Amino acid sequence: MKNFFLFICMALLIITACSNSKDGPVEAREELKNKNKLQLSIWLPEWQKKSALEDVQNSQQGLQDIRVFGAYFNSKDQLLLTDNAIEMLQHTQQQFNATHSVILTLINDYVTDNAPSVQKDSTLLHRLLQDASSRQKHINNILQIVDQYQLKGIEIDYEKVTKDDLPKYLLFLEELYQQLSDNNVTLNVVLEPRFPFDVTLPGGPKYTVMAYNVHGYHSGPGAKATFSFLDELLKKIQTSNQDLAIAFATGGFKWAAQGKTVALTEMEAEALLAKMKVAKQRDQASGAAYFTYSDENNVSHEVWYADQETLEKWITYVQRKNYNEVVLWRAGGLSSETLMWIDEQSIERDSIH
């Protein structure tokens, strides 16, 4: 009888353990599934407010962060939001704050009334970061913007940081993160492909690296990103002490044999393709779409751009190497195929917020 009762007790323990273990593994599998599933975010450029908002509206189910691009600097080194940016930010907050993370991106572009704007101004950064006092002054300005627009997230997209200013930039990120955290505001940071990823980045912020600009205004025809470029970039960022999201660029460029290079959205490129009645081709080294044509003056043109298939190829390529967080530059002018594909990339939002 004693052995019988011992057997019953052991059986009950095993059944209870098995019963309790059911929820754990299921929850773990769901968490792992979401972790390994693509998480897409997107930037909205303030100069293309209407179409960018429409794109997000039509793809919102597949989006995590919505990043409003953004805020510049005026002649007093103070943050400046254009009327378009303010309207876009407020509209986005009203519509998406309950379901998405809405983030304002700060860009080190110097905009004044009586002079041409300076994009990615290194001298501006030097002034903002040069000592503890100037850094705190800039952080106070950011906190003022956070309070004024009731922001839940800030993103720093400061490019062309000089080698001499890099240590001060890293200090700034650390100081900013701490003070934003005290106000329950998140911090994202964008890094260029040329960033020295072997430096120690402050813990806390979420980092994104730009995986584009292989070809553009500065070069001849080609894709914004190639698979060999991605190989090199991923190898470099593996030296980082932080996990990084990958940013890909939509749209593309048109190069003329004679004349300037022109940026095109995906829809503009597709419309030009239909108008010229030429065949779309696919580059094996990048997955990008391209085509050539001659205009009425017999001037040859070459167009390279990312369509839905290109984006999927790029993203699948980095996902194979366990990079599942991707940000798209940018909304505005995306095709219905691309928007539908983005919209399908939904995950359980409870695992994000």
C-alpha positions in Angstrom: 0.0 0.0 0.0 2.9 2.3 0.9 4.4 1.8 -2.5 1.0 2.4 -4.1 0.6 5.8 -2.4 4.2 6.7 -3.4 3.4 5.9 -7.0 0.2 8.0 -6.9 2.2 11.0 -5.4 4.9 10.7 -8.0 2.3 10.5 -10.8 0.5 13.6 -9.5 3.8 15.5 -9.4 4.7 14.6 -12.9 1.2 15.5 -14.2 1.3 18.9 -12.3 4.8 19.6 -13.7 3.7 18.8 -17.2 0.6 20.9 -16.8 2.5 23.9 -15.5 5.1 23.6 -18.2 2.5 24.0 -21.0 2.0 27.7 -20.6 5.7 28.4 -20.2 7.0 26.9 -23.4 4.0 28.3 -25.4 4.6 31.8 -24.1 8.4 31.4 -24.7 7.7 30.2 -28.3 5.4 33.1 -28.9 8.0 35.6 -27.5 10.7 33.9 -29.7 8.4 34.0 -32.7 7.8 37.7 -32.3 11.5 38.3 -31.6 12.5 36.6 -34.8 9.7 38.2 -36.9 10.4 41.3 -38.9 9.7 44.5 -37.0 9.3 47.4 -39.3 9.4 51.2 -38.6 9.3 54.1 -41.0 10.3 57.8 -41.3 7.8 60.5 -42.5 9.5 63.5 -44.2 7.9 66.8 -43.3 8.2 68.1 -46.9 6.0 65.3 -48.1 3.4 65.4 -45.5 0.2 64.4 -47.3 1.5 61.3 -49.2 3.7 60.2 -46.2 0.7 60.2 -43.9 -1.4 58.4 -46.5 1.3 55.7 -46.8 1.4 55.2 -43.0 -2.4 55.0 -42.9 -2.4 52.3 -45.5 0.4 50.2 -43.9 0.0 50.9 -40.2 -0.7 47.3 -39.2 2.9 46.3 -40.1 4.6 49.3 -38.5 6.1 49.7 -35.0 7.8 53.1 -34.6 6.6 56.1 -36.7 9.4 58.6 -36.9 8.5 62.2 -37.8 11.4 63.7 -39.7 11.9 66.2 -38.2 13.5 69.1 -36.4 16.3 71.3 -37.7 18.4 74.2 -36.2 18.0 77.9 -36.6 20.6 80.7 -36.6 20.7 80.6 -32.7 21.5 76.9 -32.7 18.0 76.2 -31.3 15.7 73.5 -32.6 13.4 74.5 -35.3 10.2 72.7 -36.5 8.6 73.9 -39.7 4.9 74.3 -39.9 4.7 71.1 -42.0 6.6 69.2 -39.3 4.4 70.5 -36.5 1.2 69.6 -38.4 2.6 66.1 -39.3 3.7 65.5 -35.7 0.4 66.5 -34.2 -1.6 64.6 -36.8 0.6 61.5 -36.2 0.3 61.7 -32.4 -3.5 62.1 -32.6 -3.9 59.1 -34.9 -1.2 56.7 -33.8 -0.1 57.4 -30.2 -2.4 54.8 -28.8 -1.1 52.0 -31.1 2.5 53.0 -32.1 5.6 54.7 -30.8 5.6 58.2 -32.4 9.1 59.6 -32.4 10.5 63.0 -33.5 13.8 62.9 -35.3 16.3 65.7 -34.8 18.7 66.5 -37.7 21.8 68.6 -37.7 20.8 70.7 -40.7 21.4 74.4 -40.2 18.5 76.5 -41.6 18.5 80.3 -41.7 16.4 82.9 -43.5 19.1 84.8 -45.3 21.5 82.0 -46.3 21.4 78.6 -47.9 20.8 75.7 -45.5 23.7 73.5 -44.5 22.9 69.8 -44.4 24.6 67.6 -41.8 26.6 70.5 -40.3 29.7 69.4 -38.4 30.5 72.9 -37.2 27.0 73.1 -35.6 27.6 69.8 -33.8 31.0 71.1 -32.5 29.2 74.1 -31.0 26.5 72.0 -29.4 28.8 69.4 -28.0 32.1 71.2 -27.2 31.8 71.2 -23.4 29.5 70.2 -20.5 27.7 73.6 -20.5 27.0 73.6 -24.2 25.8 70.0 -24.1 23.4 70.7 -21.2 22.1 73.8 -23.0 21.3 71.7 -26.0 19.7 69.0 -23.8 17.6 71.6 -22.2 16.4 72.7 -25.6 15.5 69.1 -26.4 13.6 68.8 -23.1 11.8 72.0 -23.9 10.6 70.5 -27.3 9.6 67.3 -25.5 7.4 69.2 -23.1 6.0 71.6 -25.7 4.9 68.8 -28.0 4.3 66.1 -25.4 6.7 63.7 -27.0 7.2 60.1 -26.0 10.3 59.5 -28.0 13.3 61.4 -29.5 15.7 60.3 -32.2 19.1 61.8 -32.8 20.2 61.8 -36.5 23.4 63.8 -36.2 25.7 63.0 -39.1 29.3 63.9 -40.0 30.5 63.8 -36.4 34.2 64.6 -36.5 36.8 62.3 -35.0 37.7 65.0 -32.4 34.0 65.5 -31.5 33.2 61.8 -31.2 34.0 61.4 -27.5 31.8 64.5 -26.7 29.0 63.1 -28.9 29.1 59.8 -26.9 28.9 61.8 -23.7 26.0 63.8 -25.0 24.1 60.6 -25.9 24.7 59.2 -22.4 23.6 62.5 -20.7 20.6 62.9 -23.0 19.5 59.3 -22.4 19.6 59.7 -18.6 17.6 63.0 -18.6 15.0 61.7 -21.1 14.6 58.5 -19.1 13.9 60.7 -16.0 10.9 62.0 -18.1 9.9 58.6 -19.4 10.9 59.5 -22.9 12.7 57.0 -25.2 15.9 57.8 -27.2 16.8 56.4 -30.6 20.0 57.2 -32.4 20.9 56.9 -36.2 24.4 56.0 -37.2 26.0 56.4 -40.6 27.6 53.4 -42.4 31.0 55.0 -41.9 30.6 55.3 -38.1 33.4 53.6 -36.1 31.4 50.8 -34.6 34.2 49.6 -32.4 33.7 52.5 -30.1 31.7 51.9 -26.9 28.2 53.2 -27.4 26.2 54.2 -24.3 23.7 51.6 -23.1 20.0 52.6 -23.1 19.3 54.1 -26.5 18.1 52.1 -29.4 20.5 52.4 -32.4 19.8 52.2 -36.2 22.5 52.1 -38.9 21.8 53.4 -42.4 22.3 50.7 -45.0 22.1 52.9 -48.1 23.7 55.6 -50.2 26.0 53.3 -52.2 24.8 55.1 -55.3 23.1 58.5 -55.4 23.8 62.2 -56.3 27.5 61.5 -55.6 27.9 58.7 -58.1 27.0 57.1 -61.4 24.0 54.8 -61.8 23.4 51.9 -59.4 21.4 50.6 -56.4 21.2 52.4 -53.1 22.4 49.2 -51.5 24.1 46.0 -52.8 24.6 42.6 -51.1 28.4 43.1 -51.0 27.9 46.4 -49.3 25.6 44.8 -46.8 28.2 42.1 -46.1 30.8 44.7 -45.3 28.4 46.7 -43.2 27.2 43.8 -41.1 30.8 42.7 -40.6 31.6 46.1 -39.2 28.6 46.4 -36.9 29.3 43.1 -35.4 32.1 44.8 -33.5 29.6 47.1 -31.8 28.7 46.6 -28.1 25.1 47.4 -29.0 22.4 45.7 -31.1 21.5 47.7 -34.2 18.4 48.0 -36.4 19.0 48.3 -40.1 17.7 51.1 -42.2 16.9 50.7 -45.9 16.0 53.4 -48.5 12.9 53.3 -50.7 12.8 54.9 -54.1 15.8 55.7 -56.2 17.4 58.0 -58.8 17.4 58.9 -62.4 20.8 59.5 -64.1 20.9 61.4 -67.4 23.9 61.1 -69.8 23.7 64.9 -69.9 22.1 66.7 -67.0 21.7 66.4 -63.2 20.7 63.4 -61.2 17.1 63.4 -60.0 15.7 61.6 -56.9 12.5 59.5 -57.6 10.0 57.9 -55.3 8.9 54.3 -56.1 5.7 55.5 -57.7 7.5 58.1 -59.8 9.9 55.5 -61.1 7.0 53.1 -61.9 5.1 55.9 -63.6 8.1 56.7 -65.7 8.6 53.0 -66.6 5.0 52.8 -67.8 5.3 56.1 -69.8 8.5 55.0 -71.6 7.1 51.5 -72.2 10.4 49.8 -71.5 11.1 46.6 -69.6 11.9 46.6 -65.9 15.1 44.7 -65.2 16.4 43.2 -61.9 20.0 43.5 -60.8 21.3 40.2 -59.2 24.0 42.0 -57.2 21.5 44.2 -55.3 17.9 43.1 -56.0 17.2 46.6 -57.3 14.9 47.3 -60.2 16.3 49.3 -63.1 15.6 50.4 -66.7 17.0 52.7 -69.4 15.3 54.9 -72.0 16.0 57.8 -74.4 14.0 60.9 -74.3 12.7 63.1 -77.2 16.1 64.7 -77.5 17.8 61.3 -77.7 19.4 61.8 -74.4 19.8 58.4 -72.6 18.6 58.0 -69.0 19.1 55.2 -66.5 16.8 54.7 -63.5 17.5 52.5 -60.5 15.1 52.1 -57.6 13.8 49.9 -54.8 10.4 48.3 -55.3 8.6 45.9 -53.0 10.6 43.0 -54.3 13.9 44.8 -53.7 12.9 45.7 -50.1 11.9 42.1 -49.4 15.2 40.8 -50.8 17.3 43.3 -48.7 15.4 42.6 -45.6 15.4 38.8 -46.0 19.2 39.0 -46.6 19.8 40.7 -43.2 17.2 38.6 -41.4 19.2 35.5 -42.4 22.0 37.1 -40.2 19.5 37.7 -37.3 18.8 41.4 -37.9 15.0 41.6 -37.6 14.5 45.3 -36.8 14.3 47.4 -39.9 13.5 51.1 -40.5 12.5 52.4 -43.9 13.6 55.7 -45.3 10.9 56.8 -46.2 7.1 57.0 -46.4 5.6 59.0 -49.3 5.4 57.7 -52.9 5.3 54.0 -52.0 3.4 51.7 -54.4 0.3 49.8 -53.3 2.2 46.6 -53.5 4.8 47.9 -51.1 2.2 49.3 -48.7 0.3 46.0 -48.7 3.5 44.1 -48.0 4.4 46.4 -45.1 0.9 46.1 -43.7 1.2 42.3 -43.6 4.3 42.5 -41.3 2.3 42.8 -38.1 3.3 41.3 -34.7 1.7 41.3 -31.3 2.1 44.9 -30.1 1.9 43.9 -26.4 5.4 42.5 -26.8 6.6 45.9 -27.9 5.0 48.4 -25.5 
